[in-house]
């Protein structure tokens, strides 16, 4: 008998596998979409940001070269990667010899030119281009404005769909050179982006920055600069800053508030630059940055700025100063100085500038009063140079309008209550020729230069002793001196010294306007712009 | 022997059919439900991701403009940021624009000010500065309008972020903590429909800090 056996094989496993397959396809599709978007966006965003880092790296390298203008001009623009058609006048070009970045995908090129000269000093324009390769998938559209716009957009006239690209990615051609050429419309042409080994173009992002480096006209960028130790401020003391160009010092500005007080930013540059590991900060506030050369700070609680303990400091010695060859000292060393209006020792010129200032020579200075030139019984800006072979002691009276520079070889002992500076922060007098002075700084009117001792082991001291709570406004360039301030002194100005010590509730207010008063020794970045085209 | 034609008369019983149909329906329902859930999930992730992209875009815009600003300020309600950036490129309508120099870079001038040399690109001024003061910069203002964030540069408005179907952008805090830098917080609140009502949920918050490279405040 032949029997038929029914086929009882089911298709359950096929159904199950089909179901798994369908779900897997859907899941994979989701994952692929997400991964693709993430991949594209993260890498494009990353490349866009890294390109700026590369551009700034190139600019920093160029800036480092501009800083050699005073310190090491023979080696300026001579390092690896630099070239120039004229090494003395520029422009100077830099190409990074090897890529940088974690995956070696960043490059920078920079150009430096001396585009203008101000007060006899070069100002440098640094143009840097940072380029980052964009890895991953070549996709566009992730950084554009939203494609979908709502009702409010129509009202505001907002645009979408490509007008507002913040991240411009070159997938095949350099859009900037094609559109703007060298940046000024010259030499526009199509340039392909680099290709890989297979001839496929490598997408890239290029960002361009332009920096202007100008001379710093103060020998220090800090309120207090020492080559040696620092001690202070006391529990009730404070170190902060202000700018006398904007008016007199206001103790409330540094405290901030909401909204921030006007000129708030000027109050936070009370920088202390200590070129030693011996840095003792007490419980007084420092509204500025602190740098030391290897110190370990007990606390940074009272420092309202950044702290860097790995900064070597070089303080140049102050050389002896004498009148220039065409000039000579005045005949006498009077107790009261009133410069002549028409001084035969300066070619008949009035003392209307440092160049025309009379020169006085003293063995020691004590109980000296200095008066300005007056016109119609009103004081005018008057300039005086005083060379002191010995010490400076109070009493000292510098009347309103007087600008005086002391070049001293000995020590300074000032009882601050017997020191008078008649100039007022924030106000400006007339110059002798009737024009309005731009000097609003009381401390800029009184400048002390301590001639650095040359004998081995020789010391120089500057001692300020309070009596009550007197104020003293002065600029102190005393690189060879131990600077000691005792008592509740209110100091305005800036100090460059060998060591600095202050106790009590001594307050120090750095006047940023001093930045204009000294010959430059360094450069700073005064402007930063990005070419966002 | 007579051959017997053995017909296959086997079939499914009603019970079998009902069981198989029931099981099949359940499996199909699970598949459909899973697909719909996956689709919704994908849609949510897509929108979530898109909004995150917008958050990043806002911050990239802000960082770029703040970095190159001479001055940056925020409004008292911390919902508006104003930046004044140097006018680096000559644009039509500028006082120094000619037929030949449009879209070229300016050479700056340098003058001595209270705290040193100051660099200026644009020779003319307008009353677009803080509090209506006079500046020679372009004014770039970030503001919130409805569910979008607008960037306005010299009157030209660009939308740098907007809501999507279920996501709401919200700048919760923009704080000028120090004149030297600008801290920004951008949050968004996705809106989900639950039982016929919209419900907001706190979602991602992106923080960013940008430093001004040009410090000209108070000068």
Interface residues (C-beta under 8 A of the other chain):
Chain A: X1 X2 X3 X4 X6 X15 X19 X22 X23 X26 X27 X29 X30 X33 X34 X37 X38 X41 X45 X48 X49 X115 X116 X118 X119 X123 X125 X142 X143 X145 X146 X148 X149 X150 X152 X153 X156 X157 X158 X159 X160 X163 X164 X166 X167 X180 X183 X184 X185 X210 X212 X214 X215 X216 X217 X243 X244 X245 X246 X259 X260 X262 X263 X264 X265 X266 X268 X438 X440 X512 X513 X515 X516 X524 X525 X526 X527 X528 X529 X530 X531 X532 X533
Chain B: X4 X6 X8 X10 X27 X31 X34 X35 X38 X39 X41 X42 X45 X46 X49 X53 X54 X56 X57 X60 X61 X64 X67 X68 X76 X85 X86 X88 X89 X103 X104 X105 X107 X108 X109 X110 X112 X113 X114 X115 X116 X117 X118 X119 X121 X145 X146 X147 X148 X150 X151 X157 X158 X159 X160 X161 X162 X163 X164 X176 X178 X179 X180 X213 X214 X215 X217 X218 X219
